[in-house]
Amino acid sequence: MTQATDKDRVLIFDTTLRDGEQSPGATMTHAEKLEIAGLLDEMGVDIIEAGFPIASEGDFKAVSEIAQNSKNSVICGLARAQFPDIDRCWEAVKNAAQPRIHTFIGTSPLHRAIPNLTQDQMAERIHETVTHARNLCDNVQWSPMDATRTEWDYLARVVEIAIKAGATTINIPDTVGYTAPAESADLIKRLIAEVPGAEDVVFATHCHNDLGMATANSLAAVAGGARQIECTINGLGERAGNTALEEVVMALRVRHDIMPWTTGVDTTKIMNISRRVATVSGFPVQFNKAIVGKNAFAHESGIHQDGMLKNVETFEIMRPADVGLTESNLVMGKHSGRAALRDKLKNLGFEVGDNQLKDVFVRFKELADRKKEVYDEDLIALMRVGEDPENDRLKITDLKVVCGMHGPQTAELTMIIDGAPQSTTQFGDGPVDATFNAVKALFPHSARLQLYQVHAVTEGTDAQATVSVRMEEDGRVVTGQSADTDTVVASAKAYVNALNRLIVRREKSAPGEDKREISYKDVS
């Protein structure tokens, strides 16, 4: 266990696979979770919170397999302050080389009211459940959810109880992104100074971004004495998200003069895992996102460009290579071969087998014939998740749309459904609406469209459009993505991609397996 006396070391606790996956529509497949966990382990993340084992059978299986496969990271599971949760969590993580149980309970007045517990009753539950977890595992993390809105006297009291019961890490969550940096630092500093036994544990911080201050609050907590930061790739998470891993590790690196702490994260792997998480979660990274956004190293102003030509440090406080970004984007064209494509994809973080390369190469050639220039972003779009021609039950084979100022807007669609071609012509309020109506006519369903987004992958009128579609049916939320130089075609493919993922979840999941129906009620 890393002791709190290690003043120069900040542990990075990544919860992309738990808190990040709780973003509506960001649910990952089993294989995707294993892949992301492997990338996190490889890049030097200290602790991976792999999931919420009691939430579903799928979560339990994913955490169990990640625990068995981990090579470097501590593997952690989340559990409510209930014996069945803690037991299930231990079953999932116990085969890890370094397992951890993370148990929590909401301690603010608002959260105490949910299970209708008095302060004394909750204190007793904390003592019992942390003790139970420690009897199973010698690495126990405890969190008072909504700590920043919990009365100071009660927060200090329950933190002391958790330490005495055997918790080795005390995490202080800003669950709703309510606090400010000065408050964040002062809270950690005061807990360390006033709570008996605080010097024997690691204090952690978990900040949400509701007011846009998650990263600032996390770094302030470190200044106050915290030595573990909980974060996610791309800041993924509920509502406005969490502290972004890439932001805190690069801030610690760039401003080592005022924040003299280190992490074990290999920053050159940041761009790779950022792109993969964006792809598998269906949550594209905004262009002006710090560190990993498309514009993070882009310069358009004449003054900026002139300064960059003279000295790159004039307007860049870090190098693209520091986060694993190649400075040259344009290297592929219609004359490029399979070997070059495989090598380029490898540089972008995609390891492809021979069969997958064959499929991607065909789509790459089709794209290169339509575009003058093929960029990294175009290739990443080609590698989008969810296109598995061999397994998809729904496949679009032909689409023709009629649109313009004088309707009716029409979509003529042919799809193969379970091996049989079917066609229809439908109308709608615009070409995309008509196309979606055509898909629904051929494959009736009750899924509700929650989100429809279009992003240009690169510049120019021949740019690919990346379309994200999020749908919900009976509590199951799925996301589909696709890219094409034709926006309507990309929209149709994304819509069908989401339906294919929904079909898989309908058929391959046991009843309730893929739903996260967690409440405060006892499950015993």
Legacy VTK file of the C-alpha trace (Angstrom):
# vtk DataFile Version 3.0
C-alpha trace
ASCII
DATASET POLYDATA
POINTS 524 float
0.000 0.000 0.000
1.249 3.490 -0.848
1.349 5.503 2.379
0.151 9.081 2.759
3.726 10.004 3.699
4.793 9.612 0.060
4.479 13.330 -0.553
5.639 13.391 -4.161
3.463 10.622 -5.563
-0.138 11.094 -6.709
-2.078 7.908 -7.430
-4.313 7.956 -10.498
-7.595 6.132 -9.947
-9.465 5.707 -13.240
-13.222 5.112 -13.102
-14.006 5.261 -16.823
-15.380 1.726 -16.700
-17.636 2.510 -13.728
-18.566 6.188 -13.392
-17.776 6.914 -17.031
-19.963 4.083 -18.265
-22.871 5.482 -16.270
-23.213 8.273 -18.834
-26.522 7.554 -20.609
-25.709 5.718 -23.823
-22.059 5.096 -22.965
-22.533 1.429 -22.089
-19.646 -0.659 -23.417
-19.641 -4.264 -24.507
-17.738 -6.882 -22.530
-14.923 -6.953 -25.089
-14.689 -3.159 -25.113
-14.387 -3.039 -21.321
-11.561 -5.562 -21.405
-9.811 -3.591 -24.132
-10.037 -0.259 -22.282
-8.906 -1.896 -19.032
-5.890 -3.324 -20.838
-4.985 0.109 -22.207
-5.345 1.697 -18.755
-3.172 -1.018 -17.219
-0.562 -0.515 -19.934
-0.427 3.266 -19.563
0.375 3.047 -15.855
-2.905 3.889 -14.134
-2.506 2.964 -10.457
-6.069 1.858 -9.742
-8.776 0.821 -12.213
-12.329 0.891 -10.922
-13.570 -1.820 -13.236
-17.277 -1.679 -12.442
-20.126 -2.149 -10.004
-20.255 -5.961 -9.639
-23.699 -6.249 -8.065
-25.285 -3.909 -10.641
-25.657 -6.674 -13.224
-24.317 -10.050 -14.229
-22.532 -8.333 -17.107
-20.754 -5.959 -14.724
-19.707 -8.854 -12.479
-18.258 -10.838 -15.389
-16.369 -7.840 -16.744
-14.834 -6.950 -13.367
-13.898 -10.587 -12.753
-12.122 -10.962 -16.075
-10.370 -7.606 -15.790
-9.152 -8.663 -12.338
-7.742 -11.889 -13.711
-6.010 -10.168 -16.647
-4.511 -7.151 -14.890
-0.728 -6.978 -14.809
0.134 -3.727 -13.047
-2.916 -1.873 -11.753
-4.905 -2.374 -8.582
-8.357 -3.596 -9.656
-11.236 -2.118 -7.722
-14.960 -2.782 -7.611
-17.679 -0.555 -6.190
-20.121 -1.653 -3.489
-22.852 0.060 -1.517
-22.708 -0.095 2.281
-24.433 -3.485 2.344
-23.001 -6.929 2.987
-24.339 -8.532 -0.246
-22.765 -5.735 -2.339
-19.434 -6.101 -0.588
-19.442 -9.896 -0.874
-20.261 -9.708 -4.590
-17.546 -7.127 -5.104
-14.963 -9.313 -3.390
-15.974 -12.308 -5.511
-15.319 -10.193 -8.607
-11.934 -8.714 -7.638
-10.400 -11.395 -5.434
-8.369 -12.972 -8.246
-6.582 -9.734 -9.082
-2.920 -9.517 -8.147
-3.888 -6.344 -6.269
-7.609 -6.273 -5.397
-9.497 -3.405 -3.758
-13.034 -3.041 -2.404
-14.552 0.437 -2.671
-17.640 0.896 -0.536
-19.679 4.067 -0.147
-22.745 5.660 1.401
-24.327 9.092 1.002
-23.662 11.125 4.148
-25.205 14.540 3.413
-28.650 15.370 4.852
-30.201 14.902 1.405
-28.633 11.467 0.989
-29.287 10.330 4.558
-32.966 10.926 3.919
-33.061 8.401 1.074
-32.533 5.275 3.240
-34.146 7.154 6.150
-31.214 6.651 8.516
-30.354 8.798 11.503
-26.758 9.954 11.924
-26.163 7.258 14.530
-27.739 4.526 12.424
-25.618 5.493 9.426
-22.484 5.644 11.552
-23.156 2.112 12.767
-23.673 0.881 9.214
-20.406 2.458 8.129
-18.558 0.726 10.962
-20.113 -2.663 10.185
-19.678 -2.565 6.416
-16.124 -1.212 6.355
-15.147 -3.812 8.950
-16.751 -6.518 6.813
-14.895 -5.321 3.717
-11.581 -5.204 5.580
-12.079 -8.762 6.802
-12.228 -9.810 3.155
-9.559 -7.545 1.654
-6.656 -5.581 3.124
-7.123 -2.778 0.568
-10.403 -0.988 1.315
-11.522 2.391 0.057
-14.433 4.215 1.656
-16.379 7.198 0.311
-18.909 9.481 1.999
-20.983 10.352 -1.067
-21.848 14.057 -1.329
-19.112 14.804 1.196
-18.885 18.460 0.195
-22.494 19.008 1.307
-22.156 16.995 4.520
-22.019 18.808 7.878
-18.383 19.171 8.951
-18.788 17.561 12.391
-20.585 14.557 10.954
-18.133 14.174 8.061
-15.189 14.176 10.470
-16.990 11.666 12.668
-17.709 9.123 9.933
-14.263 9.487 8.368
-12.762 8.597 11.758
-15.123 5.615 12.046
-14.120 4.338 8.585
-10.416 4.668 9.407
-10.812 2.784 12.703
-12.824 0.071 10.899
-9.910 -0.548 8.550
-10.292 1.676 5.478
-6.897 2.323 3.875
-8.088 5.020 1.458
-10.617 7.739 2.288
-12.159 9.290 -0.793
-13.891 12.662 -0.482
-16.393 13.000 -3.361
-17.764 16.252 -4.697
-20.662 14.238 -6.052
-22.600 17.075 -7.681
-19.729 19.391 -8.614
-20.774 21.863 -5.923
-17.480 22.913 -4.378
-14.809 25.430 -5.428
-11.008 24.953 -5.456
-10.292 26.837 -2.207
-12.990 24.813 -0.416
-11.671 21.568 -1.891
-8.155 22.220 -0.602
-9.332 23.378 2.805
-11.607 20.365 3.325
-8.823 17.840 2.690
-6.341 19.847 4.749
-8.719 20.068 7.686
-9.601 16.361 7.615
-5.921 15.409 7.642
-5.212 17.821 10.473
-8.167 17.055 12.739
-9.322 13.448 12.216
-7.508 10.888 14.389
-5.656 8.316 12.287
-5.697 10.462 9.144
-1.924 10.257 8.866
-2.162 6.491 8.308
-4.399 6.537 5.217
-4.400 7.959 1.705
-6.930 10.716 1.069
-8.506 10.798 -2.377
-10.653 13.262 -4.298
-13.482 12.552 -6.738
-14.826 15.670 -8.456
-17.701 16.122 -10.868
-17.753 18.876 -13.455
-21.212 20.399 -13.053
-19.740 23.894 -12.670
-16.723 23.244 -14.895
-14.278 23.071 -11.974
-13.602 19.342 -11.590
-9.941 19.419 -12.627
-9.255 22.579 -10.615
-10.948 21.077 -7.561
-8.956 17.846 -7.878
-5.625 19.640 -8.138
-6.580 21.896 -5.235
-7.340 18.795 -3.159
-3.854 17.500 -3.931
-2.443 20.813 -2.749
-4.436 20.227 0.452
-2.857 16.815 0.979
-4.867 14.341 -1.116
-2.669 11.777 -2.825
-5.183 10.036 -5.076
-7.192 11.621 -7.886
-10.264 9.831 -9.251
-10.850 10.615 -12.905
-12.006 9.310 -16.278
-10.703 9.363 -19.827
-12.096 12.407 -21.678
-13.862 13.438 -18.456
-16.608 10.936 -19.257
-19.264 10.547 -16.578
-22.729 11.345 -15.375
-24.213 14.752 -16.196
-21.292 17.092 -17.049
-18.741 14.366 -16.359
-15.733 13.974 -14.072
-12.201 15.184 -13.679
-10.425 14.251 -16.916
-7.387 11.998 -16.506
-5.530 13.674 -19.344
-5.999 17.109 -17.798
-4.691 16.300 -14.324
-1.653 14.295 -15.432
-0.606 16.899 -17.978
-1.207 19.728 -15.502
1.066 17.978 -13.001
3.671 17.559 -15.718
3.516 21.057 -17.203
3.260 22.938 -13.889
5.711 20.866 -11.894
7.114 24.151 -10.604
4.051 24.854 -8.451
2.684 21.299 -8.223
5.782 19.207 -7.450
4.084 15.818 -7.605
4.497 12.892 -9.961
2.351 10.154 -11.439
3.216 6.888 -13.117
1.037 7.536 -16.181
2.706 7.273 -19.582
1.370 10.453 -21.173
2.337 9.375 -24.695
-0.543 6.889 -24.580
-3.170 9.528 -23.787
-4.299 10.297 -27.328
-4.621 6.623 -28.176
-6.882 5.754 -25.259
-8.829 9.013 -25.607
-9.750 8.078 -29.166
-10.672 4.516 -28.234
-12.912 5.606 -25.358
-14.594 8.159 -27.621
-15.195 5.444 -30.191
-16.501 2.680 -27.938
-18.604 4.996 -25.762
-20.127 6.907 -28.662
-19.235 10.207 -26.971
-17.094 12.220 -29.420
-14.500 14.568 -27.958
-15.393 18.226 -28.408
-13.022 20.073 -30.729
-11.796 22.527 -28.073
-11.382 19.927 -25.307
-8.158 20.449 -23.367
-5.269 18.126 -24.281
-7.167 15.725 -26.572
-9.514 17.948 -28.585
-8.950 18.342 -32.317
-8.082 22.019 -31.866
-5.770 21.533 -28.877
-2.701 21.971 -31.105
-4.314 23.929 -33.945
-3.457 27.556 -34.738
-5.426 29.772 -37.095
-4.621 33.328 -35.991
-1.910 34.958 -38.093
-0.132 36.184 -34.989
-0.213 32.690 -33.498
1.000 31.067 -36.699
3.880 33.545 -36.989
4.880 32.870 -33.385
4.707 29.104 -33.917
6.978 29.311 -36.942
9.570 31.189 -34.920
9.292 29.153 -31.707
6.619 26.531 -30.980
6.780 27.336 -27.271
5.342 30.775 -28.033
1.807 29.356 -28.113
2.163 25.718 -27.002
2.916 24.722 -23.408
3.287 21.055 -24.376
4.298 19.158 -27.486
1.842 17.031 -29.473
4.261 14.140 -29.043
3.897 14.430 -25.252
0.382 12.988 -25.518
1.164 10.603 -28.366
-0.064 12.836 -31.178
1.848 12.754 -34.438
2.442 16.174 -35.914
1.732 15.048 -39.472
-1.831 14.052 -40.259
-1.852 13.513 -44.008
0.005 10.384 -45.034
-2.596 8.139 -46.675
-4.117 8.218 -50.139
-5.777 6.039 -52.736
-2.436 4.540 -53.763
-1.551 3.397 -50.247
-1.381 -0.349 -49.692
-2.438 -2.737 -46.952
0.935 -2.690 -45.195
0.910 1.097 -44.993
-2.668 1.084 -43.745
-1.890 -1.513 -41.061
1.141 0.498 -39.906
-0.826 3.740 -39.846
-3.664 2.146 -37.859
-1.114 0.748 -35.414
0.287 4.258 -34.906
-3.263 5.433 -34.196
-3.710 2.717 -31.580
-5.586 0.063 -33.576
-4.228 -3.472 -33.772
-6.067 -5.258 -36.591
-6.030 -8.875 -37.663
-5.891 -10.008 -41.275
-9.663 -10.381 -41.670
-10.409 -7.023 -40.078
-7.699 -5.352 -42.155
-9.253 -6.742 -45.308
-12.612 -5.200 -44.435
-11.135 -1.867 -43.350
-8.944 -1.709 -46.468
-11.965 -2.035 -48.744
-13.724 0.811 -46.938
-10.518 2.854 -46.930
-10.171 2.512 -50.712
-13.796 3.508 -51.213
-13.209 6.586 -49.073
-9.915 7.466 -50.782
-11.640 7.372 -54.167
-14.170 9.954 -52.940
-11.811 12.219 -50.976
-8.750 14.093 -52.152
-7.088 13.775 -48.782
-7.425 11.133 -46.064
-6.636 12.290 -42.535
-6.027 10.473 -39.259
-9.543 11.392 -38.192
-10.945 9.739 -41.324
-9.166 6.502 -40.487
-10.339 6.634 -36.887
-13.888 7.053 -38.151
-13.446 3.947 -40.318
-12.533 2.009 -37.181
-15.761 2.945 -35.421
-17.256 0.336 -33.140
-20.284 -1.685 -34.063
-19.670 -2.510 -37.711
-19.421 -6.279 -37.801
-20.705 -7.322 -41.231
-20.585 -10.985 -40.329
-22.834 -10.695 -37.294
-25.158 -7.761 -37.981
-28.766 -8.856 -38.494
-29.674 -5.579 -40.196
-27.652 -4.322 -43.165
-28.325 -1.457 -45.535
-27.707 -2.361 -49.159
-29.253 0.584 -50.990
-30.586 4.030 -50.134
-31.946 6.767 -52.341
-33.395 9.989 -50.960
-35.279 12.895 -52.487
-35.040 16.213 -50.668
-35.224 19.935 -51.286
-37.531 22.888 -50.807
-40.410 21.262 -52.662
-41.292 17.924 -51.071
-42.245 15.369 -50.363
-38.936 14.256 -48.830
-38.665 10.587 -49.669
-36.413 7.657 -48.771
-36.228 4.477 -50.846
-34.465 1.900 -48.678
-33.377 -1.689 -49.148
-32.120 -3.638 -46.152
-31.153 -7.233 -45.548
-32.909 -8.451 -42.414
-31.778 -11.864 -41.178
-30.473 -12.659 -44.654
-33.589 -11.598 -46.582
-33.679 -8.356 -48.614
-36.632 -6.055 -47.961
-37.496 -2.680 -49.488
-39.782 0.239 -48.728
-40.434 3.850 -49.623
-41.301 6.266 -46.832
-41.813 9.993 -46.390
-40.669 12.323 -43.646
-39.877 15.817 -42.487
-36.553 15.931 -44.306
-34.328 13.200 -45.755
-33.035 11.897 -42.409
-36.526 11.649 -40.919
-37.726 9.855 -44.045
-34.779 7.464 -43.849
-35.390 6.653 -40.188
-39.089 6.098 -40.980
-38.057 3.657 -43.694
-35.832 1.706 -41.315
-38.632 1.520 -38.765
-41.102 0.384 -41.420
-38.855 -2.540 -42.351
-37.840 -3.331 -38.769
-40.611 -2.214 -36.375
-39.380 -1.387 -32.880
-40.312 0.644 -29.824
-36.892 2.222 -29.220
-37.017 5.974 -28.667
-34.486 8.251 -30.345
-32.761 10.215 -27.563
-29.915 11.843 -29.457
-28.934 12.568 -33.040
-25.603 14.335 -33.630
-23.605 15.094 -36.756
-19.934 16.076 -36.730
-17.637 16.820 -39.644
-14.567 14.614 -39.281
-12.275 16.826 -41.359
-12.455 20.016 -43.365
-13.880 20.549 -46.841
-17.101 19.781 -48.648
-15.910 16.204 -49.146
-15.410 15.707 -45.408
-16.787 12.623 -43.754
-19.709 13.154 -41.439
-19.647 11.164 -38.216
-23.162 10.573 -36.932
-24.002 9.448 -33.394
-27.441 8.037 -32.577
-28.591 7.186 -29.070
-31.737 5.112 -28.514
-33.592 3.756 -25.490
-35.886 0.765 -25.184
-37.175 -0.655 -21.890
-34.310 0.842 -19.900
-31.650 -0.289 -22.349
-29.678 2.613 -23.834
-27.566 1.968 -26.929
-25.409 4.180 -29.108
-24.652 3.728 -32.793
-22.043 5.538 -34.848
-21.100 5.671 -38.483
-19.185 7.880 -40.871
-19.605 8.627 -44.540
-19.070 11.511 -46.932
-22.864 11.426 -47.389
-24.505 12.642 -44.192
-27.794 10.838 -44.849
-26.008 7.546 -45.492
-23.988 8.004 -42.304
-27.232 8.726 -40.432
-28.904 5.587 -41.757
-25.919 3.409 -40.893
-25.643 4.875 -37.389
-29.355 4.264 -36.794
-29.095 0.659 -37.979
-25.874 0.203 -36.011
-27.728 1.200 -32.834
-30.535 -1.240 -33.650
-28.030 -4.050 -34.160
-26.539 -3.346 -30.745
-30.026 -3.309 -29.258
-30.783 -6.698 -30.806
-27.617 -8.144 -29.284
-28.560 -6.828 -25.867
-32.083 -8.220 -26.202
-30.941 -11.692 -27.180
-27.627 -12.277 -25.393
-28.439 -10.794 -22.010
-30.178 -12.696 -19.288
-33.264 -10.898 -17.943
-32.036 -7.749 -16.230
-28.387 -8.579 -16.912
-27.683 -5.448 -18.918
-29.679 -3.071 -16.743
-28.228 -1.095 -13.859
-31.216 -0.963 -11.524
-29.432 0.074 -8.341
-31.277 1.676 -5.431
-30.688 2.430 -1.770
-32.927 -0.421 -0.692
-31.316 -3.365 1.056
-30.847 -6.322 -1.253
-30.523 -8.778 1.612
LINES 1 525
524 0 1 2 3 4 5 6 7 8 9 10 11 12 13 14 15 16 17 18 19 20 21 22 23 24 25 26 27 28 29 30 31 32 33 34 35 36 37 38 39 40 41 42 43 44 45 46 47 48 49 50 51 52 53 54 55 56 57 58 59 60 61 62 63 64 65 66 67 68 69 70 71 72 73 74 75 76 77 78 79 80 81 82 83 84 85 86 87 88 89 90 91 92 93 94 95 96 97 98 99 100 101 102 103 104 105 106 107 108 109 110 111 112 113 114 115 116 117 118 119 120 121 122 123 124 125 126 127 128 129 130 131 132 133 134 135 136 137 138 139 140 141 142 143 144 145 146 147 148 149 150 151 152 153 154 155 156 157 158 159 160 161 162 163 164 165 166 167 168 169 170 171 172 173 174 175 176 177 178 179 180 181 182 183 184 185 186 187 188 189 190 191 192 193 194 195 196 197 198 199 200 201 202 203 204 205 206 207 208 209 210 211 212 213 214 215 216 217 218 219 220 221 222 223 224 225 226 227 228 229 230 231 232 233 234 235 236 237 238 239 240 241 242 243 244 245 246 247 248 249 250 251 252 253 254 255 256 257 258 259 260 261 262 263 264 265 266 267 268 269 270 271 272 273 274 275 276 277 278 279 280 281 282 283 284 285 286 287 288 289 290 291 292 293 294 295 296 297 298 299 300 301 302 303 304 305 306 307 308 309 310 311 312 313 314 315 316 317 318 319 320 321 322 323 324 325 326 327 328 329 330 331 332 333 334 335 336 337 338 339 340 341 342 343 344 345 346 347 348 349 350 351 352 353 354 355 356 357 358 359 360 361 362 363 364 365 366 367 368 369 370 371 372 373 374 375 376 377 378 379 380 381 382 383 384 385 386 387 388 389 390 391 392 393 394 395 396 397 398 399 400 401 402 403 404 405 406 407 408 409 410 411 412 413 414 415 416 417 418 419 420 421 422 423 424 425 426 427 428 429 430 431 432 433 434 435 436 437 438 439 440 441 442 443 444 445 446 447 448 449 450 451 452 453 454 455 456 457 458 459 460 461 462 463 464 465 466 467 468 469 470 471 472 473 474 475 476 477 478 479 480 481 482 483 484 485 486 487 488 489 490 491 492 493 494 495 496 497 498 499 500 501 502 503 504 505 506 507 508 509 510 511 512 513 514 515 516 517 518 519 520 521 522 523
